[in-house]
Amino acid sequence: MNELFLFILDLITSLFDFVGIFILFWSGVIAAYKYFTRYMLEADGAQLHIHESYRIEFGQRIVFALEFLVAGDMIQTVANPTFEELTRLAIIVGIRTLLSFFVSRELAKVKNIRK
C-alpha cells in the first residue's frame, strides 16, 4: 500500500513538473511567434507597445508555470519528508517565490507605464 501511495505521488509530481515546463516552453513559442510576426508588420512607433504587451503576457505565464513547479516540489516532499528534502524544498520554493515576486513586480511597473 505504501509503495502504491509513493508511486501515485511520484506520478502526480511528474505531472505537475511536466505541466509547468510545458507552460514555460509553449508560452515562449507563442510569445516569440506573436512578437516576430507583429514586429515585421508594424511601424516603428508601435513596436514598443507590442514589446510591452507581449512582455506582460509572457511574464504572467512564467509566474503561472512557476506555481505548478512549486506545487510539484511540495508534493514530492510529502512523499519523502526527510530533513534534506525539506531543506531542498525550502530553497527551491524560496528561489521560485523570489522569481515570481520580481516578475510580478516588473509586470506591475510595465502596466503602470502603459497607463
PERANOR-V610979 format. One record per pair of residues at least 12 apart in sequence whose ideal C-beta (glycine too) atoms are under 10 Angstrom apart, sorted by the first residue. I is the first residue (numbers start at 1). J is the second residue. Records with the same first field share a line. If there is no record, write none. Layout:
I->J ; J
//
This chain:
5->78 ; 79
6->78 ; 79 ; 80
7->79
8->75 ; 79
9->75 ; 76 ; 77 ; 78 ; 79 ; 80
10->75 ; 76 ; 79 ; 80
11->75
12->71 ; 72 ; 75 ; 76 ; 78 ; 79
13->71 ; 72 ; 73 ; 74 ; 75 ; 76 ; 77 ; 78 ; 79
14->72 ; 75 ; 76
15->68 ; 72 ; 75
16->67 ; 68 ; 69 ; 70 ; 71 ; 72 ; 73 ; 74 ; 75 ; 76
17->68 ; 69 ; 71 ; 72 ; 73 ; 75 ; 76
18->68 ; 72
19->64 ; 65 ; 67 ; 68 ; 69 ; 71 ; 72
20->64 ; 65 ; 66 ; 67 ; 68 ; 69 ; 70 ; 71 ; 72 ; 73 ; 96
21->65 ; 68 ; 69 ; 72
22->65 ; 68
23->61 ; 62 ; 64 ; 65 ; 66 ; 67 ; 68 ; 69
24->58 ; 61 ; 62 ; 64 ; 65 ; 66 ; 68 ; 69
25->65
26->61 ; 65
27->57 ; 58 ; 59 ; 60 ; 61 ; 62 ; 64 ; 65
28->58 ; 61 ; 62
30->54 ; 57 ; 58 ; 61
31->54 ; 55 ; 57 ; 58 ; 59 ; 61 ; 62
32->54 ; 58
33->54
34->50 ; 53 ; 54 ; 57 ; 58
35->47 ; 50 ; 51 ; 53 ; 54 ; 55 ; 57 ; 58
36->54
38->50 ; 51 ; 53 ; 54
39->51 ; 54
49->114
51->110
52->110 ; 111 ; 113 ; 114
53->110 ; 114
55->106 ; 107 ; 110
56->106 ; 107 ; 108 ; 110 ; 111 ; 114
57->107
58->103 ; 107
59->100 ; 102 ; 103 ; 104 ; 106 ; 107 ; 108 ; 110
60->103 ; 104 ; 107
61->103
62->99 ; 100 ; 103 ; 104 ; 107
63->96 ; 99 ; 100 ; 101 ; 103 ; 104 ; 107
64->100
65->96 ; 100
66->95 ; 96 ; 97 ; 99 ; 100 ; 103
67->96 ; 100
69->92 ; 93 ; 96 ; 99
70->89 ; 92 ; 93 ; 95 ; 96 ; 97 ; 100
72->92
73->85 ; 88 ; 89 ; 90 ; 91 ; 92 ; 93 ; 96
74->89 ; 92 ; 93
76->88 ; 89 ; 92
77->89 ; 90 ; 92 ; 93
//
